[in-house]
Amino acid sequence: MAQLNPYLNFCNNNCREAMNFYKDCLGGELMLQTVGEMPAMAAQMPPEMKDSILHSSLTNGDITIFASDLNREKAVNGNTVHLCINCQSEDELNSFFTKLSAGGKVTEPISDMPWGAKYGSLTDKFGKHWLFNFQKN
């Protein structure tokens, strides 16, 4: 079954600080991946972004929070929290993506990502931001 997780975007390059704070509060295992650790991504970014958090996850039991310093649009109240569905199969990812994009706007079509997943994003017809991820083996 798919899993729904919050995905937080930070606009002041303080994802690392925030996620460490959440780890102190909630416990669990924290994973941080910087832009500089992904050469293909780093090549597309200004050099001062190399230490920015590309993707992070905090996991403790059934709690998983994802976060990043990167945001495709100017951060304003309302677009800094996304709903991320981690799918169990590529078919599930495609089905959810197709249905939720109806009447909405695809912001990133489903494609292969450098972290070994299929990924896509959209804003639904109600203005809610969705991320879809299927981690391949």
trRosetta pair geometry for C-beta under 8 A, 3 or more apart (Angstrom, degrees):
i j d omega theta_ij theta_ji phi_ij phi_ji
1 88 6.6 79 42 -28 8 140
2 85 5.2 9 172 -175 129 101
2 86 6.5 162 -162 79 73 51
2 87 5.1 -25 -110 -110 106 53
2 88 5.9 -121 -74 -10 58 89
2 92 5.9 -176 -63 160 113 136
2 96 7.1 74 -81 -55 169 151
3 64 7.3 48 144 40 133 136
3 85 7.2 153 76 -155 42 54
3 86 4.7 -10 59 56 96 104
4 83 6.1 -17 -163 -174 102 99
4 84 7.2 141 -159 77 50 49
4 85 5.6 -24 -99 -99 69 72
4 86 8.0 -161 -75 19 22 74
5 64 4.8 -51 -117 93 133 100
5 65 6.8 -175 -177 -105 104 29
5 66 5.7 84 125 -3 127 103
5 83 7.8 140 73 -164 38 53
5 84 4.7 -31 70 69 88 102
5 85 7.8 161 22 -87 72 25
5 86 6.5 33 4 -13 117 107
6 65 5.7 -13 69 -129 98 78
6 66 7.1 -170 98 39 51 74
6 81 6.1 -36 -160 -159 103 98
6 82 7.5 126 -167 70 53 48
6 83 7.0 -44 -107 -106 48 51
6 84 7.1 50 144 17 7 95
7 66 4.4 -20 -112 81 77 110
7 67 6.9 169 -166 -83 53 38
7 68 7.4 6 178 6 96 100
7 81 7.2 134 71 -163 54 48
7 82 4.1 -29 66 67 109 98
7 83 7.2 -164 15 -78 95 3
7 84 4.2 90 -39 -34 119 119
7 131 5.4 12 7 23 161 142
8 15 7.7 157 103 -124 100 92
8 18 7.4 -117 118 123 144 144
8 65 6.7 9 -1 177 114 103
8 66 7.1 170 21 93 68 53
8 67 4.2 -15 66 -108 95 94
8 68 7.6 167 89 25 56 57
8 80 6.6 19 -161 153 64 84
8 81 6.0 -16 -104 -104 63 69
8 82 8.0 -159 -66 25 21 74
9 67 7.2 177 -78 -156 27 67
9 68 5.7 -20 -112 69 70 84
9 69 7.7 89 -161 -154 67 11
9 70 7.2 -82 -138 83 103 39
9 71 4.4 91 178 -82 142 107
9 75 6.2 -156 116 -105 115 117
9 79 7.4 -27 51 128 137 70
9 80 4.6 -127 64 -148 89 65
9 81 7.5 -139 19 -62 81 29
9 82 7.1 60 -22 -9 106 104
10 13 7.0 172 116 -52 109 7
10 14 5.2 -127 171 61 141 68
10 15 4.4 -170 27 -67 136 75
10 18 6.0 -178 -83 9 141 144
10 53 7.8 48 41 52 121 119
10 67 6.6 40 -18 179 104 110
10 68 7.3 -163 23 96 81 37
10 69 5.4 -42 69 -110 98 57
10 75 7.9 -10 160 -107 17 164
10 80 7.4 75 -81 -159 29 116
11 71 6.4 -30 -91 10 81 144
11 75 3.5 -129 -76 45 131 153
11 80 6.8 -79 -29 -104 103 124
13 52 5.7 -85 -132 -110 95 95
13 69 5.1 41 -121 -149 53 131
14 17 4.5 -43 -171 42 87 119
14 18 5.7 90 127 -24 88 98
14 69 7.6 130 28 -107 30 100
15 18 5.8 -60 -145 41 29 109
15 19 6.0 23 162 -16 68 110
15 32 8.0 146 119 -132 104 105
15 52 7.5 75 25 -171 123 70
15 53 3.9 -113 86 43 136 138
15 56 6.1 161 155 9 117 137
15 67 5.1 170 -151 135 105 112
15 68 6.0 -45 -108 174 157 12
15 69 4.4 -115 -7 -58 126 78
16 19 6.2 -59 -142 39 24 105
16 20 6.3 23 158 -17 61 109
16 32 6.1 50 -112 -135 87 147
16 53 5.6 168 -53 -48 79 125
16 56 7.6 167 -92 -71 53 154
16 69 8.0 -12 -19 -53 78 118
17 20 6.0 -60 -150 37 26 109
17 21 6.5 29 151 -21 62 107
18 21 5.5 -55 -152 34 32 114
18 22 6.4 30 152 -17 67 104
18 67 6.7 -137 92 177 119 164
19 22 5.5 -48 -145 37 36 112
19 23 6.3 43 151 -23 64 102
19 30 5.8 130 149 -146 108 123
19 32 6.7 153 85 -84 150 104
19 53 7.5 143 0 -128 139 170
19 56 5.0 -60 -92 134 166 150
19 58 5.8 -173 -160 -48 93 119
19 65 7.7 -174 -123 101 87 115
19 67 5.5 -162 -72 54 112 141
20 23 5.4 -49 -148 34 34 116
20 24 6.5 38 151 -20 64 101
20 30 6.9 63 -93 -151 54 173
21 24 5.7 -53 -152 34 32 112
21 25 6.4 24 151 -13 65 109
22 25 5.6 -59 -147 42 34 109
22 26 5.6 -8 168 14 72 116
22 58 5.5 -153 107 2 120 176
22 65 6.3 -76 155 65 157 153
23 26 6.6 -69 -121 56 22 82
23 27 6.9 30 -173 -143 57 8
23 28 6.2 -117 -131 63 75 85
23 30 4.6 -45 -83 -51 140 129
23 58 5.6 -139 -76 -129 82 124
26 58 6.8 88 75 148 129 131
26 60 5.5 -169 143 22 97 150
26 63 6.4 -112 177 113 136 154
27 60 5.0 103 93 -117 84 146
28 58 5.4 92 97 175 134 81
28 59 5.3 -174 -175 89 122 36
28 60 2.8 -99 -76 -59 112 95
28 61 7.6 -100 -96 9 105 65
28 63 6.9 -105 -73 81 149 107
29 58 7.3 169 82 -150 43 49
29 59 5.3 -15 56 61 91 89
29 60 7.2 156 11 -72 62 65
30 56 7.0 -3 -172 -176 85 107
30 57 7.5 175 -148 89 45 47
30 58 5.1 -10 -101 -102 76 81
31 56 6.2 173 91 -153 61 59
31 57 5.0 8 50 50 105 85
31 58 7.9 -164 24 -72 66 40
31 59 7.9 18 1 4 103 103
32 53 5.7 -75 -158 -122 94 111
32 56 4.7 -5 -107 -108 62 108
33 37 5.5 -114 -166 69 76 138
33 38 7.0 57 160 -35 111 108
33 53 7.0 92 67 -158 48 70
33 54 5.2 -59 107 59 91 103
33 55 4.9 1 55 61 115 82
33 56 6.7 -172 21 -76 69 57
33 115 7.5 90 120 -101 172 123
34 37 4.8 106 59 -3 77 100
34 38 7.8 -164 96 5 51 83
34 50 6.6 44 152 157 120 55
34 51 5.6 -45 -146 -144 136 33
34 52 6.5 122 -152 70 80 37
34 53 6.2 -66 -101 -101 57 42
34 54 6.1 92 170 -4 17 94
35 38 6.4 -76 -163 45 37 97
35 41 5.4 -126 -154 120 73 114
35 42 5.3 125 145 -89 84 73
35 45 5.3 -35 179 40 144 163
35 49 5.1 -2 51 134 166 91
35 50 5.5 -126 82 -132 101 30
35 51 7.4 -25 38 22 94 12
35 52 5.0 30 -10 63 120 88
35 53 7.8 125 -26 160 77 1
35 54 4.9 135 -76 -60 56 103
35 70 7.6 114 -77 -55 113 124
36 42 5.2 72 -113 -98 40 133
36 50 3.5 56 -67 -174 110 90
36 51 6.4 5 -6 -67 127 43
37 42 8.0 143 34 -46 26 121
37 54 7.4 -128 53 15 96 131
38 41 3.9 33 102 24 117 117
38 42 6.1 157 81 -21 61 86
38 54 5.9 23 11 -34 133 174
38 114 5.2 104 -158 113 119 149
38 115 7.6 -51 -103 -62 132 81
39 42 5.5 -54 -136 37 30 113
39 43 6.4 36 162 -27 64 103
40 43 6.0 -51 -155 26 27 114
40 44 7.4 17 150 -11 57 107
40 114 5.2 -174 54 -90 129 140
41 44 6.0 -67 -162 37 37 107
41 45 6.5 19 151 -13 71 117
41 54 6.0 53 135 -116 163 142
41 114 6.2 -122 -35 25 102 156
42 45 5.8 -71 -145 41 35 106
42 49 7.8 -178 -131 91 64 94
42 50 5.8 41 -134 -112 112 84
45 49 4.1 -95 161 72 126 138
45 50 7.3 160 96 -67 123 54
45 52 7.7 -130 178 41 154 127
46 49 5.2 98 65 -5 74 105
47 50 6.1 -16 -171 -25 52 111
49 52 4.6 -37 -166 9 71 128
49 69 8.0 -179 -153 104 89 128
52 69 4.1 -124 -171 77 99 146
52 70 6.6 102 138 -54 129 83
53 56 5.2 -18 -177 -32 132 114
53 67 7.0 21 117 112 141 87
53 68 5.7 -154 111 -140 90 47
53 69 4.6 117 48 -11 76 100
53 70 7.8 -135 90 -9 58 82
54 68 6.2 -25 162 -135 24 106
54 69 7.6 -38 -63 39 26 89
54 70 6.4 15 -130 -5 50 130
55 66 6.9 -29 -163 -165 84 102
55 67 8.0 136 -158 78 41 40
55 68 5.6 -22 -93 -87 45 105
55 115 6.8 -23 35 -66 158 157
56 66 6.8 148 80 -159 55 53
56 67 4.9 -23 62 64 106 84
56 68 6.8 170 14 -76 82 52
57 64 6.2 -13 -168 -166 104 95
57 65 7.1 156 -153 80 53 47
57 66 5.3 -22 -98 -100 78 70
57 67 7.9 164 -83 20 34 70
58 63 7.6 -27 114 124 89 98
58 64 7.1 161 81 -150 53 46
58 65 4.7 -3 53 54 102 96
58 67 7.8 20 -4 5 101 111
59 63 7.0 159 -149 90 42 63
59 64 4.9 -1 -103 -104 82 84
60 63 4.9 -4 63 60 82 110
66 84 5.6 1 35 20 141 161
68 71 7.5 153 99 -58 104 63
71 74 7.6 77 109 -140 122 6
71 75 5.1 80 71 -66 170 94
71 79 7.3 104 -166 126 126 104
71 80 7.1 -44 -103 -109 142 69
72 107 6.4 133 86 169 161 125
72 108 7.5 -151 -77 -46 158 114
72 121 7.9 170 -3 83 148 150
73 79 6.1 -43 76 146 119 156
75 79 6.4 -151 -136 83 50 97
75 80 5.3 53 -154 -79 105 104
76 79 5.8 51 54 25 73 106
76 80 7.7 -162 68 -30 27 96
77 80 7.2 -45 -120 10 32 112
78 127 7.8 -23 171 150 120 117
79 129 6.2 94 -141 -35 70 146
81 129 7.5 147 96 56 47 117
82 121 7.4 -32 -158 -141 147 118
82 129 4.2 -75 -114 112 87 110
82 130 6.7 157 -174 -102 93 13
82 131 5.1 65 139 -15 133 107
83 128 6.7 11 8 162 121 112
83 129 7.0 149 18 90 72 60
83 130 5.3 -28 70 -110 93 68
83 131 7.1 -179 88 26 42 74
84 130 7.7 145 -91 -167 32 54
84 131 4.2 -20 -107 71 79 110
84 132 7.6 -180 -156 -76 59 23
84 133 6.3 11 -176 3 103 115
85 93 7.9 165 104 -114 107 67
85 96 5.9 -101 97 145 158 162
85 130 6.9 1 -1 -169 104 102
85 131 7.2 175 23 87 61 56
85 132 5.4 -11 63 -112 96 69
85 133 7.3 173 87 29 49 70
86 133 5.2 -26 -110 75 65 102
86 134 7.6 132 -168 -93 55 40
86 135 7.1 -2 -159 -8 103 102
87 90 7.5 112 111 -89 133 20
87 92 4.3 174 -164 97 113 110
87 93 4.0 -159 39 -66 164 80
87 96 6.7 -157 -88 18 124 136
87 132 6.3 22 -21 -170 118 91
87 133 6.8 177 16 82 81 44
87 134 4.4 -39 69 -84 105 92
88 92 5.6 52 51 21 74 157
88 134 7.7 -37 58 -129 9 95
89 92 4.5 101 56 3 82 101
89 93 7.0 -141 97 -4 47 85
89 134 6.7 -16 128 -140 13 133
90 93 5.4 -50 -149 35 36 116
90 94 6.3 35 154 -18 67 105
90 118 5.8 72 -117 19 92 159
90 134 5.4 158 -87 117 55 167
91 94 5.9 -56 -147 38 30 109
91 95 6.2 30 155 -20 65 109
92 95 5.8 -56 -146 36 29 112
92 96 6.3 24 160 -13 65 108
92 134 7.3 140 68 -93 94 123
93 96 6.3 -61 -147 40 25 105
93 97 6.0 23 158 -19 63 115
93 110 6.7 122 140 -126 115 137
93 118 5.8 120 114 98 168 123
93 120 7.5 121 170 25 107 109
93 132 5.2 127 -152 162 89 121
93 133 7.6 -115 -114 90 123 12
93 134 4.3 -85 -48 -36 142 125
94 97 5.8 -59 -142 39 26 113
94 98 6.1 27 161 -20 64 110
94 110 6.8 -60 -95 -19 72 173
95 98 6.1 -58 -147 35 24 109
95 99 6.4 14 160 -11 62 112
96 99 6.1 -65 -147 41 27 105
96 100 5.9 10 165 -6 67 116
96 132 6.2 163 92 -114 118 131
97 100 6.4 -65 -139 45 21 100
97 101 6.0 18 164 -20 62 117
97 110 5.9 16 -162 -53 175 122
97 120 5.4 44 -127 79 139 137
97 122 6.9 131 -154 -7 77 133
97 132 5.2 -84 -76 1 101 168
98 101 6.2 -64 -144 35 21 108
98 102 7.3 41 153 -43 57 92
99 102 6.1 -37 -167 -4 34 115
100 104 6.8 -14 146 17 64 147
100 122 6.3 143 112 78 101 135
100 124 5.3 -72 179 -94 86 111
100 130 5.7 -17 142 40 149 169
101 104 5.2 -114 -153 60 43 106
101 105 7.7 -118 -154 61 83 9
101 106 5.4 16 -141 -69 132 89
101 122 4.7 -101 -98 -141 90 164
101 124 7.3 -111 -97 -105 29 64
102 125 7.2 -40 102 -31 60 122
103 124 7.5 34 84 -178 89 66
103 125 3.6 0 116 -76 110 134
104 122 5.5 87 114 162 131 112
104 123 5.4 -164 -176 96 111 55
104 124 4.2 -87 -82 -141 145 28
104 125 4.7 -108 -67 -48 76 58
105 122 6.4 168 88 -161 45 79
105 123 4.9 3 56 54 94 98
106 109 5.8 43 159 -78 135 65
106 120 7.2 -36 -155 179 102 112
106 121 7.7 121 -166 89 59 49
106 122 4.8 -43 -110 -102 49 99
107 121 4.7 -42 67 102 106 99
107 122 5.8 172 9 -104 81 32
107 123 6.1 74 -37 -15 114 88
107 129 7.9 -3 1 -138 149 92
108 111 7.5 -94 162 19 91 105
108 119 7.3 -10 117 124 126 89
108 120 5.5 -168 101 -150 79 54
108 121 4.4 45 37 36 103 92
108 122 7.8 -125 40 -56 60 55
109 120 5.7 -45 165 -125 24 113
110 118 5.7 19 -175 173 100 101
110 119 6.9 171 -139 86 59 25
110 120 3.6 -56 -76 -46 61 131
110 132 7.0 -41 -97 84 99 124
111 118 7.2 -175 96 -148 14 67
111 119 6.8 -34 61 61 60 71
111 120 7.0 109 6 -77 62 84
112 117 7.7 158 -151 88 51 34
112 118 6.3 -42 -92 -97 51 62
113 116 7.2 -44 82 29 80 21
113 117 5.0 -8 47 63 116 78
113 118 7.3 159 2 -113 92 12
113 119 4.6 30 -35 12 132 127
116 135 6.6 42 106 -156 93 73
116 136 5.6 -122 163 57 82 91
117 133 5.2 -2 166 -164 147 88
117 134 5.9 157 -166 76 88 44
117 135 4.7 -46 -99 -99 105 51
117 136 6.2 176 -108 4 40 77
118 132 8.0 -30 115 121 85 95
118 133 7.4 148 80 -157 56 40
118 134 4.5 1 52 54 102 102
118 136 6.8 85 -16 -40 85 102
119 131 7.3 -14 -163 -175 94 90
119 132 6.6 159 -151 87 46 64
119 133 5.3 2 -104 -105 85 70
119 134 7.7 -156 -66 27 50 62
120 131 7.8 168 90 -156 40 51
120 132 5.0 -5 59 55 81 109
121 129 7.2 3 -176 -174 108 86
121 130 6.5 171 -153 91 62 56
121 131 4.9 -20 -102 -105 96 66
121 132 7.0 -175 -81 16 44 75
122 129 7.8 175 95 -149 38 50
122 130 5.4 -9 62 60 79 101
122 132 8.0 17 10 -8 96 110
123 127 6.2 -10 177 -145 109 34
123 128 6.9 160 -157 75 64 32
123 129 5.4 -29 -101 -95 78 62
123 130 7.4 162 -97 17 27 78
124 127 7.2 -47 72 21 69 19
124 128 5.0 -3 37 55 109 87
124 130 6.2 61 -35 -11 100 121
